[in-house]
Amino acid sequence: MNIGNEAQFQIYQMRLTGQYRGETLCISVEDWVARAREVLSEEAFWYLAGASGRGETMRANEEAFAKWRIVPRVFRDVSDRDMSTELFGERLPYPVLLAPIGVQSILHADGEVAAARGAAKLGLPYVVSSASTAPLETIADEAPGAELWFQLYWSKDREVAQSFVRRAESAGCKALVVTLDTPMMAWRERDLERAYLPFLLGEGLGNYLSDPAFRAKLRRPPEEDLAGAILLWTQIFGHPGLTWDDFDWLRQTTDLPLLLKGILHPDDAEEAFRRGADGVIVSNHGGRQVDGAVASLDALVAVRERVGPDKVVLMDGGIRRGSDIVKAIALGANAVLVGRLYAYGLAVDGEHGVETVLRYLLADLDLTMALSGHRSLVTLDASVLARA
Ligand SMILES: Cc1cc2nc3c(=O)[nH]c(=O)nc-3n(C[C@H](O)[C@H](O)[C@H](O)COP(=O)(O)O)c2cc1C
């Protein structure tokens, strides 16, 4: 059975089997947010739900989808749907990845391991953040079967950056995502209000504390002197001095597919491919960096137009429902990354929450495609949409 029909059937069946007891089930993103708010501390909730500045870009990301409407087609056989897509020689069952989100230990005790396991249940790639609390190797060991990518925060210290790349290769990561929009953190009002930066409390440092190049720079190991390790982290995190020439160096050091994340300008996308990037991720970090930045979906249109049909262009920002994915694919994305949505699922119910929230997203995608007259991603192009 297609995932959409199956998920609907399972939910409605709960009433017949007595599993449903009159509560409102977590179905919509609004339901998941409300539950997450109940279970998380204020500071953890706002670290996740907050943005930079007045939150204009975070809102714009979602609003950009409402500027487009799907124009459904009829009399097309949509009995069997196939939402698979190919990325870097691998076939993915759905055009969806889990975006890198740091410090998942503040959301759930099992943090990144739970999220990667939830992703694996659906065959979705999980992008491990440099700022994960569990080290990459622990996630790889404890979530066997998960397809992992690694997201690199490029340290000021080149040896640490290089060591992270080597570790991603050894752990079997399928691609490397280099995030370029966070050479420093933006003015995040919600976190500043609570003087809350989890890294300073020792969360989200798993990859650093376990890294041989990082440890070699410490006078005493982090197990004996965590404060010293946190201090070193504050000194090397982020690299505002990076330029395209540094990218040339990185390109030479690895054969992994390299994607640049945080691309919004068509000129930067063009330069990325000219310099040998394998893909770009159109993203404004979910509105957590430049408040007032262009919405991801709007930037996607301009980037795709510039780089042509053959380059790998992914996008994230504001994906909350199946129709958002249909629109992003129709406007030129090869696949999308989901950020906060799965993190709310993680907060509410760990691995099971991640699996459930993503299953419902894919179910919604499947049903939206079918009801719009599409049984594969191939027929999704701009002709499917009208301006609202
Ligand atoms: C709490 C939080 C932590 C994040 N941490 C990272 C990170 O470590 N590395 C990174 O590249 N992006 C990070 N991001 C950005 C996401 O990868 C992604 O770009 C964004 O969440 C997409 O927008 P959405 O939340 O609307 O789906 C983070 C986002 C959130 C909400």
The ligand as a Gaussian input file, in Angstrom:
#p B3LYP/6-31G(d) Opt

LIG

0 1
 C       17.801000      24.192000      16.780000
 C       18.461000      24.229000      15.430000
 C       19.793000      23.873000      15.333000
 C       20.436000      23.883000      14.095000
 N       21.728000      23.461000      14.005000
 C       22.346000      23.434000      12.800000
 C       23.663000      22.927000      12.693000
 O       24.266000      22.467000      13.640000
 N       24.235000      22.947000      11.455000
 C       23.577000      23.424000      10.338000
 O       24.131000      23.431000       9.249000
 N       22.313000      23.888000      10.439000
 C       21.684000      23.891000      11.625000
 N       20.391000      24.316000      11.703000
 C       19.674000      24.711000      10.484000
 C       18.989000      23.494000       9.830000
 O       19.939000      22.621000       9.271000
 C       18.047000      23.907000       8.686000
 O       18.741000      24.738000       7.794000
 C       16.781000      24.625000       9.165000
 O       16.325000      24.088000      10.387000
 C       15.697000      24.493000       8.100000
 O       14.574000      25.221000       8.442000
 P       13.268000      24.587000       9.147000
 O       13.629000      24.423000      10.589000
 O       12.233000      25.610000       8.897000
 O       12.975000      23.257000       8.489000
 C       19.732000      24.304000      12.932000
 C       18.383000      24.641000      13.042000
 C       17.743000      24.600000      14.269000
 C       16.289000      24.937000      14.328000

